[in-house]
Amino acid sequence: MNPHPLAELRCYNAKAIARYYQRRPWEAIWRAIVVLWLLAGFFMGLKLDEWFDRTERNKAKRAKQLRETLTHLGPTFIKVGQALSTRPDLVRKDFLEELVKLQDQLPPFDNNTALRIIEADLDLTPEEIFRELSPSPIAAASLAQVYRARLHSGEEVALKVQRPNLLPILTRDLYLIRWAATWIDRFLPLNLGHDLVLVVDEFGTKLFEEIDYINEGHNAEKFAHNFRNNPRVKVPDIYWRYCSKRVLVLEWIHGYKLTETTNLEQAGIDPQAIIEVGVTSGLQQLLEHGFFHADPHPGNLFATKDNQMAYIDFGMMDQLEEWMKETLVDALVHLLNKDYEDLAKDFVKLGFLAPETDIQPIVPALEEVLGDILGKSVRDFNIKTVTDRFSELMYEYPFRIPAKFALIIRSVVTQEGLALSLNPNFKIVDIGYPYLAQRLLRGESPQLRRRLLEVLFKDGQFQWHRLENLIQIAQTDGNFDIVPTAQLGLQYLLSDEGKFLRRQLLVALTEDDRLHTEEVQRLWNLVKEDVKPEKLWDVAVEAISEFSMRRVSEVAPDWFPEAAFAAFQQR
């Protein structure tokens, strides 16, 4: 049997797909009729609710109907529903909550078909590869099904086999969705801020990446490399000898679902430890590595008996460029400082607002939304509340959600939801703020040191209370050690880069015509339990030893300018 012509596509190509179906319209017409019939039933229900004044009463019913309709339409539309669940700029809030529940469980396809795919792709029979193979799949999803197996060499593995003829099905649906987008874009009652066809193309690109298992294997190895020094993050090994574009063999993870709290406790796993590694590793993916897992739903995350967080399924990943990571940190700093105008500028830079947008009317709206959330107690902050409030702003202001950040929002909201399922009293700031504070205080890169200065100085004046807050927040993490941080800080002060801070600190200590001994005393009271005099001396010696005596003599005038000596002599 000859393969489908589109099965040879290596990546999403909208033009090639359109050319194929324009020459063979009959292949798409029947599918279009089925899709239109089912969606028409949903939209007719909405219209009837409106005519008979029962919209409010039937909200939950219609949201459930939408989810069931997308599930019935198959793999592409299930993925569309999952993608829409992260797009408050495209979908009403009442539908979002139901789409988040969208499950991609489908009946498994025939075992013999799966075995034929393995043999065709690997040129080996399943018996030649596996000593043991489960008689039926242990899981069946929209794009693949998974078996449990054991290699002849003894390793226990998971075998992932893609559904047959999947690419022709996906390309046909993507062609129809893209064609529909060109017509309905202009009539949508939303300020999308950019072309709906582009949204479809972005979706198609990610979907093609997800069904390429060679790409998934490379993603897993890259992710594992990023966390190579973190023993609490587990990534399965890939057995490349038995992998192809449609077949993936990877290490079997012995773990427990994060939604099964009782099982975790019975296995001796600490739910709080799992929460901490999950949130911290999520922040590291976004703010340090820039390479993040975009689909951390309960089926893709497991807890092990070693209190590890195990990640599986690396089909949906994305990469943040360096400037994006830096701007994200900027946005967090501006949020922390309640600098809403600068935060609005960050939104423009990140693509949430178009470059020509007048941000002045938006600044008060941001202050109203975020000021209320951050207002009385920062501990009450949660990501879901922010996204819900922003979904309301989408209809009033020209906000949009770039594709990358739709994935980020999905990732962060899902992880917060999982953490709440383990601990109903979980607050993301309990872990997120200490992490951010430590990153700023350590100042391991010039960009982070610049952002620390933004936090500590406002209108040219040193903000003593902000430094105190950062230290207090960082100390809420029992593993935080102030000594290495102090060492990095002293090395920075003695460097060329620290020249500005040296002068500013001296001014801060003597500003307002007084010595700020009270502020210094408060800072010392914060850290004195963690810093023994001999330890502090060792830090100072080690930091200074990195500089020659000539370098120390060069920085001394910055610390003790003549004007400062004169001021001290007069006191």
C-alpha positions in Angstrom: 0.0 0.0 0.0 1.4 3.4 -1.0 1.9 5.9 1.8 -0.2 9.0 1.8 1.7 11.9 0.0 1.4 14.2 3.0 2.9 11.5 5.3 6.3 12.6 4.0 6.0 16.1 5.4 8.8 16.6 8.0 7.3 19.8 9.4 4.1 21.9 9.2 3.8 23.5 5.7 0.4 25.3 5.2 1.0 25.9 1.5 1.9 22.3 0.7 -1.2 21.1 2.6 -3.5 23.6 0.9 -2.1 22.6 -2.6 -2.8 18.9 -1.9 -6.5 19.4 -0.8 -7.3 22.1 -3.4 -6.4 19.5 -6.1 -8.5 16.8 -4.2 -11.4 18.7 -2.7 -13.5 15.6 -2.3 -11.1 14.3 0.4 -12.0 17.3 2.6 -15.7 17.9 1.7 -17.2 15.0 3.7 -15.1 15.8 6.8 -16.2 19.4 6.5 -19.8 18.3 6.5 -19.3 16.2 9.7 -17.5 19.0 11.5 -20.1 21.7 10.4 -23.0 19.4 11.5 -21.6 18.9 15.0 -20.5 22.5 15.6 -23.7 23.8 14.2 -25.6 21.8 16.9 -23.5 23.5 19.5 -23.9 27.0 18.1 -27.7 26.4 17.6 -27.9 25.5 21.3 -26.2 28.8 22.2 -28.6 30.7 20.0 -31.7 29.0 21.4 -30.5 29.8 24.9 -30.2 33.4 23.9 -33.7 33.5 22.3 -35.4 31.9 25.3 -33.4 33.8 27.9 -31.8 30.8 29.4 -28.1 31.6 28.7 -27.1 31.9 32.3 -28.9 28.8 33.3 -27.3 26.7 30.5 -23.8 28.0 30.8 -22.4 24.8 32.3 -24.4 22.6 29.9 -23.1 24.4 26.8 -19.5 24.3 28.1 -19.8 20.6 28.6 -21.3 20.2 25.2 -18.4 22.0 23.6 -15.9 19.7 25.3 -17.8 16.6 24.2 -18.1 17.8 20.7 -14.4 18.4 20.3 -13.7 15.0 21.8 -16.0 13.3 19.3 -14.3 15.1 16.4 -11.1 13.4 17.2 -7.3 14.1 17.7 -7.0 17.4 16.0 -10.0 19.0 17.7 -9.0 17.5 21.1 -5.7 19.3 20.7 -7.5 22.5 19.6 -9.6 22.3 22.7 -6.5 21.9 24.9 -4.9 24.8 23.2 -8.0 27.0 23.5 -8.0 26.3 27.3 -5.0 28.6 27.5 -6.4 31.4 25.4 -8.6 33.8 27.3 -8.2 36.2 24.4 -10.1 33.7 22.2 -12.5 32.0 24.5 -15.0 33.2 27.1 -14.2 32.5 30.7 -17.1 30.1 31.3 -15.9 27.8 28.5 -12.3 27.9 29.7 -13.0 26.1 32.9 -14.6 23.2 31.0 -11.9 23.0 28.3 -9.3 22.7 31.0 -10.9 19.4 31.9 -10.6 18.2 28.3 -9.4 14.6 28.3 -7.7 13.1 25.3 -8.5 9.5 26.2 -9.6 7.4 23.2 -10.2 3.7 22.5 -6.9 2.0 21.6 -6.2 1.0 18.0 -5.6 -2.6 17.0 -2.6 -4.3 18.5 -1.6 -5.9 15.2 -1.5 -2.5 13.6 0.8 -1.3 16.4 3.1 -4.2 15.9 3.3 -3.7 12.1 4.3 0.0 12.7 7.1 -1.1 15.0 8.4 -3.7 12.5 8.1 -1.3 9.5 9.9 1.6 11.2 12.6 -0.4 13.1 13.1 -3.3 10.7 12.9 -5.6 13.7 10.1 -7.8 15.0 8.7 -6.9 18.5 10.0 -10.4 19.6 13.5 -9.4 18.5 13.4 -6.2 20.6 11.4 -7.1 23.7 11.6 -10.0 26.1 8.2 -9.0 27.5 5.5 -6.8 26.1 2.1 -6.1 27.7 -0.7 -7.8 25.7 -2.6 -4.5 25.4 -1.7 -0.8 25.8 -1.7 0.6 29.3 -2.8 4.0 28.0 -4.4 5.3 24.8 -4.4 9.0 24.0 -5.4 11.1 21.0 -2.0 10.7 19.2 -0.5 7.5 20.5 -0.8 4.5 22.8 1.7 3.2 25.3 2.8 -0.4 26.2 4.9 -1.6 29.1 7.8 -3.8 28.0 11.2 -5.2 28.9 14.2 -5.4 26.6 16.3 -8.5 26.2 19.0 -6.7 28.1 16.7 -6.5 31.1 15.7 -2.8 31.2 12.0 -2.1 31.8 10.8 0.4 29.2 7.7 2.3 28.0 6.9 1.7 24.3 5.0 4.6 22.6 3.5 3.9 19.2 1.8 6.6 17.1 -1.7 6.1 15.7 -1.8 4.9 12.1 -2.4 7.4 9.3 -2.3 10.2 11.9 -0.6 12.8 9.7 -3.2 12.7 6.9 -6.0 13.1 9.5 -4.2 16.0 11.2 -3.4 17.8 7.9 -6.9 17.5 6.6 -8.4 19.0 9.8 -5.7 21.7 9.9 -6.5 22.6 6.3 -10.2 23.0 7.1 -9.5 25.0 10.3 -7.1 27.3 8.5 -9.6 27.8 5.7 -12.4 28.6 8.2 -10.0 31.0 10.0 -9.5 33.1 6.8 -13.3 33.7 6.7 -14.3 34.1 10.3 -11.3 36.2 11.4 -12.9 39.5 10.4 -16.2 38.7 12.1 -14.9 37.7 15.5 -16.2 40.0 18.3 -12.8 40.1 19.9 -9.8 42.4 19.6 -7.3 39.7 18.7 -4.5 42.1 17.9 -3.1 39.7 15.3 -4.2 37.4 12.5 -6.2 34.3 13.5 -4.6 32.4 10.6 -1.3 32.9 12.3 -2.7 31.4 15.5 -3.7 28.3 13.5 -0.2 28.1 11.9 1.4 28.3 15.3 -0.8 25.5 16.5 0.0 23.4 13.4 3.7 23.9 13.9 3.6 22.7 17.5 1.4 19.7 16.6 3.8 18.5 14.0 6.6 18.8 16.5 4.6 16.7 19.0 4.1 13.8 16.6 7.8 13.6 15.7 9.2 11.2 18.3 12.8 11.7 17.2 12.3 15.4 18.1 10.7 14.3 21.4 13.7 12.1 22.3 16.1 15.1 21.6 13.9 17.3 23.8 14.1 14.8 26.7 17.9 14.7 26.5 18.1 18.5 26.4 15.8 18.7 29.4 17.8 16.1 31.3 21.1 18.0 30.5 19.6 21.2 31.9 18.8 19.4 35.2 21.9 17.3 35.3 23.0 18.8 38.6 19.6 18.5 40.2 19.1 15.0 41.6 15.5 15.8 42.5 14.4 16.0 38.8 14.1 12.7 37.0 14.0 12.3 33.2 13.7 8.9 31.5 16.6 7.7 29.3 15.9 7.2 25.6 16.8 4.0 23.9 17.7 5.4 20.5 18.3 2.0 18.8 14.6 1.4 19.0 13.2 4.8 18.1 11.8 6.3 14.9 9.5 9.1 14.0 6.5 7.0 15.0 8.0 4.8 17.7 9.7 5.8 21.0 11.2 3.5 23.6 12.2 5.2 26.9 13.0 4.2 30.5 10.0 3.1 32.5 9.4 5.4 35.5 8.2 3.8 38.7 6.2 6.6 40.2 2.9 7.8 41.6 0.4 10.2 40.1 0.4 13.5 41.8 -3.3 13.5 42.1 -3.2 10.4 44.3 -2.3 12.0 47.7 -3.1 8.9 49.8 -0.9 6.7 47.6 2.0 9.2 47.9 1.8 9.2 51.7 1.5 5.4 51.9 4.7 5.2 49.7 6.5 7.5 52.2 6.6 10.4 49.7 6.5 13.9 51.1 3.9 15.9 49.1 5.4 19.2 50.2 8.8 18.1 49.0 7.3 17.2 45.6 5.5 20.6 45.5 8.8 22.4 46.1 10.7 20.6 43.5 7.9 21.0 41.0 7.5 24.8 41.4 11.3 25.4 41.6 12.0 23.3 38.6 9.2 25.1 36.7 10.7 28.5 37.5 14.2 27.3 36.5 12.8 26.2 33.2 11.4 29.6 32.5 13.9 32.0 34.1 17.2 30.1 33.9 17.2 27.5 31.1 14.5 29.0 28.9 13.5 25.5 27.7 10.3 24.5 29.3 7.8 21.6 29.4 4.6 23.0 28.0 2.3 20.2 28.9 2.7 19.3 32.6 -0.7 17.7 33.1 -1.2 14.9 35.7 -0.4 12.2 33.2 3.0 13.6 32.4 4.3 14.2 36.0 5.1 11.5 38.6 6.5 11.4 42.1 9.1 8.8 43.0 10.0 7.2 46.3 13.1 9.3 46.4 11.0 12.4 46.5 11.9 13.2 42.9 9.7 14.9 40.3 9.7 12.7 37.2 8.8 14.4 33.8 7.7 12.3 30.9 6.3 13.1 27.4 8.5 15.8 25.9 6.5 16.3 22.7 5.3 19.8 23.6 8.3 21.9 24.6 9.3 25.4 23.7 12.3 27.7 24.0 12.5 31.2 25.3 15.1 33.5 23.8 17.5 35.2 26.2 15.8 38.6 25.9 12.5 36.9 26.8 13.9 35.4 30.0 15.3 38.8 31.0 12.1 40.6 30.2 10.2 38.1 32.3 12.4 38.8 35.3 12.0 42.5 34.6 8.2 42.0 34.7 8.4 40.2 38.0 10.6 42.9 39.5 8.2 45.6 38.3 5.3 43.6 39.7 7.2 43.3 43.0 7.8 47.1 43.0 4.3 47.9 41.9 5.7 49.8 38.9 2.7 49.4 36.7 3.9 51.7 33.9 7.1 49.8 33.5 5.1 46.5 33.7 2.9 47.7 30.8 6.1 48.4 28.8 7.2 44.8 29.6 3.9 43.6 28.2 4.6 45.5 25.0 8.1 44.1 24.7 6.8 40.5 25.3 4.1 40.9 22.7 1.0 41.0 25.0 0.4 44.5 23.6 1.1 45.8 20.1 4.1 48.2 19.8 1.8 51.1 18.8 -0.5 50.7 21.8 -1.1 53.7 24.0 -0.3 52.2 27.4 -1.5 55.2 29.5 -5.2 54.0 29.7 -3.9 50.5 30.5 -1.7 51.4 33.4 -4.7 52.1 35.8 -6.3 48.9 34.7 -3.2 46.9 35.6 -3.0 48.7 38.9 -6.6 47.8 39.6 -6.2 44.2 38.7 -2.8 43.5 40.2 -2.9 46.0 43.0 -6.0 44.3 44.4 -4.4 40.9 44.1 -1.1 41.9 45.6 -2.7 44.4 48.0 -3.2 43.3 51.6 -1.3 40.1 51.6 1.2 38.8 49.0 0.6 35.3 50.3 -2.9 35.4 48.9 -1.5 35.8 45.3 -2.2 32.9 42.9 -1.7 32.5 39.2 -5.3 31.3 38.5 -6.7 34.5 40.0 -4.4 36.6 37.8 -5.3 34.8 34.6 -9.0 35.0 35.4 -8.8 38.7 35.9 -6.7 39.2 32.8 -9.3 37.2 30.8 -11.7 40.0 31.7 -9.3 42.7 30.5 -9.0 41.0 27.1 -12.4 42.3 26.2 -11.7 45.9 27.3 -8.1 46.4 26.2 -6.1 45.3 23.2 -4.3 42.5 25.0 -3.3 39.3 23.2 -1.4 36.2 24.2 1.6 35.3 22.1 1.8 31.5 21.3 4.9 31.0 23.6 3.2 32.6 26.5 0.0 30.7 26.0 2.1 27.6 26.6 3.8 29.2 29.6 0.4 30.1 31.1 -0.9 26.6 30.5 2.3 25.2 32.2 2.2 27.4 35.2 -1.6 27.2 35.9 -1.5 23.4 35.5 1.5 23.1 37.9 -0.3 25.4 40.5 -3.4 23.2 40.2 -1.4 20.0 40.8 0.2 21.6 43.8 -3.2 22.6 45.2 -4.4 19.0 44.8 -1.5 17.9 47.0 -1.9 20.8 49.5 -5.1 22.8 49.5 -3.3 25.5 51.4 -0.4 25.8 48.9 0.6 29.4 48.0 2.9 29.7 45.0 4.6 32.7 46.6 5.9 30.6 49.5 8.3 28.9 47.0 8.3 31.3 44.0 9.2 34.5 46.0 12.1 32.9 47.8 13.4 31.6 44.5 13.2 35.0 42.8 14.7 36.8 45.9 17.6 34.4 46.0 18.2 34.8 42.3 18.3 38.5 42.7 20.4 38.5 45.8 23.0 36.2 44.3 23.3 38.3 41.2 25.0 35.5 39.2 24.9 37.4 36.0 25.2 41.1 34.9 21.5 41.1 33.9 20.4 39.9 37.4 22.7 42.3 39.1 21.1 45.2 37.1 17.7 44.0 38.1 18.7 43.9 41.8 19.7 47.5 41.5 16.3 48.3 40.1 14.7 46.7 43.1 17.0 48.4 45.6 17.0 51.9 44.2 14.1 54.1 43.4 14.4 57.7 42.1 18.1 57.5 43.0 17.4 56.6 46.7 18.4 53.3 48.3 15.3 51.4 49.5 16.3 49.8 52.8 13.0 48.1 53.3 13.2 46.4 49.9 16.5 44.8 50.8 15.1 43.7 54.2 12.0 42.2 52.4 14.2 40.3 49.9 16.3 38.8 52.7 13.3 37.9 54.7 11.6 36.3 51.7 14.7 34.4 50.7 15.1 33.1 54.3 11.7 31.5 54.2 13.5 28.7 52.2 15.3 26.7 54.9 18.0 25.8 52.3 19.0 29.4 51.6 22.6 30.2 52.8 23.4 33.9 53.1 27.1 33.3 53.2 27.7 32.4 49.5 25.4 35.3 48.6 27.5 37.6 50.7 30.6 36.4 49.0 29.1 37.1 45.5 28.0 40.5 46.7 31.5 41.4 48.0 33.1 40.3 44.8 30.7 42.4 42.8 31.4 45.4 45.0 35.1 45.1 44.4 34.7 44.8 40.6 34.6 47.5 37.9 30.9 46.7 37.5 30.3 47.5 41.1 31.7 51.0 41.0 28.2 52.6 40.8 26.9 50.5 43.7 29.9 51.4 45.9 29.2 55.1 45.5 25.5 54.6 45.9 25.9 52.6 49.1 28.1 55.2 50.6 25.5 57.9 49.7 22.8 55.7 51.2 24.6 55.3 54.5 24.9 59.1 54.8 21.9 60.4 53.0 19.4 62.8 54.7 22.4 64.2 56.6 22.6 61.2 59.0 24.2 57.9 59.4 21.7 55.1 58.7 22.9 52.9 61.6 19.3 51.8 62.5 18.8 50.3 59.0 22.2 48.6 59.1 21.4 47.2 62.6 18.1 45.8 61.3 19.8 44.1 58.4 22.4 42.6 60.8 19.6 41.3 63.1 18.2 39.5 60.1 21.4 37.7 59.1 23.4 37.4 62.4 22.0 34.0 63.2 23.2 32.7 59.9 26.6 34.5 59.8 29.3 33.7 62.3 32.1 36.3 62.6 34.8 33.7 61.6 32.7 32.6 58.6 32.1 36.2 57.5 35.9 36.8 57.8 36.6 33.8 55.6 34.2 35.1 53.0 35.8 38.5 53.0 39.3 37.1 52.6 38.3 34.7 49.8 36.5 37.5 47.9 39.4 40.0 48.3 42.0 37.3 47.3 40.5 37.3 43.8 41.8 40.8 43.3 45.4 42.0 43.4 46.5 44.7 45.9 46.6 47.1 42.9 43.0 46.4 42.2 42.0 46.9 45.8 43.9 50.2 45.9 41.9 51.2 42.8 38.6 50.7 44.4 39.5 52.2 47.8 38.9 55.8 46.6 35.4 54.9 45.6 34.7 53.8 49.2 36.5 56.7 50.9 36.3 59.8 48.8 37.6 63.0 50.4 34.1 64.4 50.8 33.0 61.3 52.7 36.1 61.6 55.0 35.2 65.2 55.7 31.6 64.3 56.5 32.7 61.7 59.0 35.4 63.9 60.6 32.7 66.6 61.3 30.5 64.1 63.3 
